[in-house]
């Protein structure tokens, strides 16, 4: 029984390592929902905004990650502040995560079109390992009679600067390195699975190529202790501020295509397809990602935030 238990725990820890990006969910369309990684972004749209993203990763592999996120944010007190809520649900194999984080940002006007924001988020993540769903041929094994459940509070910080064409952000969404294997006394903090601290730097700019054609490149750097730096390069071409098509590349992971459509002044939709560039490409048919965003009209005649960032 001890051997089997170690095998399953090894699987849990391996899943945690493989899915370290899942702890702070990564999306190919990250530019549509920066709240997922940076609390200082809330209120930057200067309008009440609802954003939903769903990602099905490595389709064809049993137990592959599925992640969804839904966020609400709005300016507050004359747009000097921003508030928001981000909900995340993620599952990989027998491990599932549900998180809820509230965000607050204090926004400073640095120029006519420039805003600098300092952000804080507070919330929790509920981690569950479905040991009862593991089929080992012995349904009476007491080691798997109960699921593992962890409720982990956490806090995060970030900064965000934007004009009508530029954005730059730096953030640490989760500062506390919570342990996920406290029940197992023979595992110490060095060997046990943990909630890893992630560091994000992101930036983007909008270039006018023609009167009705805008190129919007962006980049996201993600750092995790003990892992290589991950880089996400993206470029999207927008026509008439309504139709968008682009491509991106994520180091050690995938090459992606993106399409976007602005249905009207309030509603936008997007889709991304990822081609795996690792050995996993032999076993899956890619990853799919859907985005839907609704933004209430602003009293201002022009929103200073780049509209599709």
FENBEL-V426541 format. One record per run of one state. SS is the DSSP state (H for helix, E for strand, L for the rest). FROM is the first residue (numbers start at 1). LEN is the number of residues. Records with the same first field share a line. If there is no record, write none. Layout:
SS=FROM-LEN / FROM-LEN
This chain:
L=1-1 / 19-1 / 24-6 / 33-1 / 37-2 / 42-7 / 57-9 / 77-4 / 93-2 / 110-5 / 130-1 / 134-8 / 145-3 / 163-3 / 173-6 / 180-14 / 195-3 / 211-2 / 225-5 / 240-3 / 251-3 / 263-4 / 277-2 / 283-4 / 296-14
H=2-17 / 20-4 / 30-3 / 34-3 / 39-3 / 131-3 / 142-3 / 279-4
E=49-8 / 66-11 / 81-12 / 95-15 / 115-15 / 148-15 / 166-7 / 179-1 / 194-1 / 198-13 / 213-12 / 230-10 / 243-8 / 254-9 / 267-10 / 287-9
